[in-house]
Amino acid sequence: MRNHTAVTTFILLGLTDDPELQVLVFAFMLIAYLLSVTGNLTIILLTLLDPRLKTAMYFFLQNFSFLEISFTSACIPKYLYSLSTGDRTITYNACICQLFFTYLFIITQFFLLAAMSFDRYVAICKPLHYVSIMNQKVCKRLVFCCWITTLLIIFPPLIILLGLRFCDSNIIDHFACDANPILKISCSDTWLIEQLIIVCSVLIFIMTLVCVVLSYLYIIRTILRFPSAQQRTKAFSTCSSHMIVISISYGSCIFVYIKPSAKGEMAINKGVTILTTSISPMLNPFIYTLRNKQVMQAFSDLVTKLSFSLVLRRILK
């Protein structure tokens, strides 16, 4: 890779140069990161340990939580290290790896959200056949397809990106390695990769959004046919958490991943990236758990068991 570039180290400018603001940013992002990892790990543990959470819905939620942890861990720890030490440098290889894994996890999330929409469609529109349709084999295949499709989509632009030359500037106007600011400092012709990124982004959004919209159109039509208001309310509540997460994910990412960033818009894109890498992964576990009685009950039972085992150990000692 180094044969293609004269630059082997990049400098990440981050979010701000103000020392006081850097302290606030560090505290906020550290708390958000710890809450995100803790919340999503809790969901993974609950879905693995509690037999009541062995349905397709919680299998997808388990995978979604894993992606949330992986996505936020791909870029936030490096920036926290940079804020705490003042070292803003990142090697070329490390930057490419961060870029690859960040896009791998975030794009896989969108395909998984589409799969979760299909799961909600089957649960509400075909409840009698839900267990037979959404069996373990089908769920695993859907998750596997999410990963494979993402890899097939991101490899072409990544291969072209590896061939870019960086002659003079090595300063990336971002807190993490992202495609748009990297393309701005390249001295190669970036027209082809910019068009390829646009095509891939539009393809991802159209494919996943069509699945989500069609699923929820059928879901809403089915719910409106329910005879009682109580049935309609219960059906909508089972989809509400997923709909909130979809709204946050699509609403925030559309600005960053579809339209190439102009220099004047970089500050806005940084803010949106903070939303997708810190705030959204932190909120999603709470969105899913606070509106889900089964998860709350499983969490309560787990805390009770842990408390009982700790008391028992003290007594035995």
C-alpha positions in Angstrom: 0.0 0.0 0.0 2.9 2.4 0.8 4.1 2.1 -2.8 1.1 4.1 -3.9 1.5 7.0 -1.5 4.2 9.3 -0.3 2.3 9.8 3.0 2.5 7.0 5.6 0.9 9.0 8.5 -2.2 11.2 8.7 -3.1 13.8 11.3 -6.8 13.9 12.5 -7.9 17.4 13.3 -10.7 16.2 15.6 -13.7 18.3 16.6 -12.1 21.3 18.2 -8.8 22.9 19.2 -10.2 24.6 22.3 -8.7 22.8 25.4 -11.8 23.4 27.5 -14.1 22.1 24.9 -11.8 19.1 24.4 -12.3 18.2 28.1 -16.1 18.4 27.6 -16.0 16.4 24.4 -13.8 13.8 26.0 -16.1 13.4 29.0 -19.3 13.2 26.9 -17.9 10.7 24.4 -16.4 8.5 27.1 -19.7 8.4 29.0 -21.6 7.8 25.8 -19.2 5.0 24.7 -19.3 3.3 28.1 -23.1 3.4 28.2 -23.3 2.1 24.7 -21.0 -0.8 25.3 -22.6 -1.6 28.7 -26.2 -1.4 27.3 -25.5 -3.4 24.2 -23.5 -6.1 26.1 -26.4 -6.4 28.5 -28.8 -7.1 25.7 -26.4 -9.7 24.2 -26.1 -11.4 27.6 -29.9 -11.4 28.2 -30.6 -12.9 24.8 -28.0 -15.6 25.3 -29.0 -16.5 28.9 -32.7 -16.1 29.1 -34.7 -18.9 27.4 -37.7 -16.6 26.9 -35.6 -14.4 24.5 -34.8 -17.2 22.0 -37.1 -16.0 19.3 -36.1 -14.5 15.9 -36.7 -11.0 17.1 -34.2 -11.2 19.9 -31.7 -13.1 17.7 -31.7 -10.1 15.3 -31.5 -7.7 18.3 -28.5 -9.6 19.6 -26.7 -9.2 16.3 -27.7 -5.6 16.1 -26.2 -4.9 19.5 -23.0 -6.6 18.5 -22.8 -4.3 15.4 -23.4 -1.3 17.6 -20.5 -2.2 19.9 -18.2 -3.0 17.0 -19.1 0.2 15.0 -18.6 2.6 17.9 -15.4 0.7 19.0 -13.9 1.1 15.5 -13.5 4.9 15.9 -14.3 6.3 19.4 -11.5 4.7 21.4 -8.9 6.1 19.0 -10.3 9.6 19.3 -10.5 9.3 23.1 -6.9 8.3 23.1 -6.1 11.3 20.9 -7.9 13.7 23.2 -6.2 12.4 26.3 -2.6 12.3 25.0 -2.7 15.0 22.3 -1.4 12.6 19.7 -3.5 13.2 16.6 -1.5 11.0 14.3 -2.7 7.7 12.7 -0.8 5.5 10.3 -1.9 4.9 6.8 -2.6 1.2 7.4 -4.5 2.0 10.7 -6.6 4.6 8.9 -7.5 2.2 6.1 -8.5 -0.5 8.6 -10.6 2.0 10.6 -12.3 3.1 7.4 -13.0 -0.4 6.3 -14.5 -1.7 9.7 -16.5 1.5 10.2 -18.2 1.1 6.9 -18.5 -2.6 7.2 -20.4 -2.4 10.5 -22.6 0.6 9.7 -23.7 -0.8 6.3 -24.4 -4.2 7.8 -26.6 -2.5 10.3 -28.8 -1.1 7.6 -29.3 -4.5 6.0 -30.0 -6.0 9.4 -32.6 -3.3 10.1 -34.3 -4.4 6.8 -34.2 -8.0 8.0 -35.7 -7.0 11.3 -38.5 -5.2 9.4 -39.3 -8.4 7.6 -39.3 -10.2 11.0 -41.9 -7.7 12.3 -44.0 -8.2 9.1 -44.1 -12.0 9.5 -44.9 -11.6 13.3 -47.9 -9.3 12.7 -49.2 -10.3 9.3 -48.6 -14.0 9.5 -48.6 -14.8 13.3 -49.7 -18.4 12.9 -46.8 -19.2 10.6 -44.2 -17.0 12.4 -42.3 -19.9 14.1 -42.1 -22.0 11.0 -41.1 -19.1 8.7 -38.6 -17.3 11.0 -36.9 -20.5 12.2 -33.3 -20.5 13.4 -31.9 -21.5 9.9 -33.7 -18.7 8.2 -32.5 -16.1 10.7 -28.9 -17.2 10.5 -29.1 -17.1 6.7 -30.5 -13.6 6.7 -27.7 -12.3 9.0 -25.1 -14.1 6.9 -26.5 -12.4 3.7 -26.3 -9.0 5.5 -22.6 -9.5 6.0 -21.8 -10.9 2.6 -23.8 -8.2 0.7 -22.0 -5.5 2.6 -18.6 -7.0 1.8 -19.5 -7.2 -1.9 -20.6 -3.6 -2.0 -17.7 -2.0 -0.1 -14.8 -3.9 -1.7 -14.8 -2.1 -5.1 -14.5 1.4 -3.7 -12.0 0.2 -1.1 -9.7 -1.3 -3.7 -9.7 2.0 -5.6 -9.1 3.9 -2.4 -6.0 1.9 -1.7 -4.6 3.1 -5.0 -4.9 6.8 -4.2 -1.8 9.0 -3.8 -1.3 11.5 -1.1 1.5 13.9 -2.1 1.6 16.9 0.2 -1.3 17.2 2.7 -1.8 14.5 5.3 -4.3 16.5 7.5 -7.8 14.9 7.7 -10.5 17.4 8.8 -12.3 14.9 11.0 -12.0 13.0 14.3 -11.9 9.6 12.4 -10.9 8.3 9.1 -13.8 8.9 6.7 -14.0 8.7 2.9 -14.9 12.3 2.2 -12.2 14.1 4.0 -9.6 11.5 2.8 -10.6 12.1 -0.8 -10.2 15.9 -0.3 -6.5 15.6 0.4 -5.6 13.1 -2.3 -3.6 14.3 -5.3 -5.1 11.5 -7.5 -8.2 11.9 -9.7 -11.0 11.0 -7.3 -13.9 11.3 -9.8 -14.4 7.6 -10.3 -14.3 6.7 -6.6 -16.7 9.6 -5.7 -19.2 8.4 -8.3 -18.8 4.8 -7.1 -19.4 5.8 -3.4 -22.6 7.7 -4.5 -23.8 4.7 -6.5 -23.1 2.3 -3.6 -24.7 4.6 -1.0 -27.8 5.0 -3.1 -28.0 1.3 -3.8 -27.7 0.5 0.0 -30.3 3.0 1.0 -32.8 2.0 -1.8 -32.4 -1.7 -1.1 -32.9 -1.4 2.6 -35.4 1.4 2.6 -37.7 -0.5 0.1 -37.7 -3.5 2.4 -38.5 -1.4 5.4 -41.2 0.7 3.7 -42.9 -2.3 2.1 -42.8 -4.3 5.4 -44.4 -1.4 7.4 -47.0 -0.7 4.7 -48.3 -4.3 5.1 -47.9 -4.1 8.9 -49.9 -0.9 9.1 -52.6 -2.2 6.8 -52.9 -5.4 8.8 -53.0 -3.5 12.2 -55.7 -1.2 11.0 -57.9 -4.2 10.2 -57.7 -5.4 13.8 -61.2 -5.2 15.4 -60.2 -3.8 18.8 -58.2 -0.7 19.8 -56.3 -2.8 22.4 -55.1 -5.2 19.7 -54.0 -2.3 17.5 -52.1 -0.6 20.4 -50.3 -3.8 21.3 -49.3 -4.5 17.7 -48.0 -1.0 17.2 -46.0 -1.2 20.5 -44.2 -4.3 19.2 -42.9 -2.3 16.3 -42.4 1.1 17.9 -38.8 0.5 19.1 -37.7 -0.7 15.7 -39.4 2.3 14.0 -37.6 4.7 16.3 -34.2 3.1 15.6 -34.9 3.1 11.9 -35.8 6.8 12.0 -32.6 7.7 13.9 -30.4 5.6 11.6 -31.7 6.7 8.3 -32.3 10.3 9.3 -28.7 10.8 10.5 -26.8 8.8 7.9 -28.5 10.2 4.8 -26.5 13.4 5.1 -23.1 11.7 5.4 -23.3 8.7 3.2 -25.3 9.9 0.2 -24.2 13.4 -0.6 -20.4 14.1 -0.9 -19.4 16.7 1.7 -18.3 20.2 0.7 -15.7 21.9 2.9 -18.3 24.3 4.3 -20.5 21.3 5.3 -17.7 19.4 7.1 -18.7 20.8 10.6 -22.3 19.5 10.0 -21.0 16.1 8.9 -18.9 15.9 12.0 -21.9 16.5 14.2 -24.0 13.9 12.3 -21.1 11.4 12.7 -21.1 12.1 16.4 -24.8 11.2 16.4 -24.2 7.9 14.5 -21.1 6.8 16.4 -21.9 7.9 20.0 -25.5 9.0 20.7 -27.4 6.5 18.6 -25.5 3.4 19.9 -26.0 4.7 23.4 -29.7 5.3 23.0 -30.7 2.2 21.1 -30.3 -0.3 24.1 -32.6 1.9 26.1 -35.1 2.3 23.3 -35.4 -1.5 22.9 -35.4 -2.3 26.6 -37.6 0.4 28.1 -40.4 -0.4 25.7 -40.1 -4.1 26.0 -41.6 -5.9 29.0 -39.9 -9.2 28.2 -36.4 -7.7 28.1 -37.1 -5.7 31.3 -38.4 -8.9 33.0 -35.3 -10.8 31.9 -33.0 -8.1 33.1 -34.8 -8.0 36.5 -34.5 -11.8 36.8 -30.8 -11.7 36.0 -30.2 -9.0 38.6 -32.1 -11.0 41.2 -30.1 -14.1 40.4 -26.8 -12.3 40.6 -27.8 -10.6 43.9 -28.9 -13.9 45.3 -25.6 -15.7 44.3 -23.5 -12.9 45.8 -25.5 -13.1 49.1 -25.2 -16.9 49.1 -21.4 -16.7 48.6 -21.0 -14.3 51.5 -23.1 -16.6 53.8 -21.0 -19.6 52.8 -17.8 -17.7 53.5 
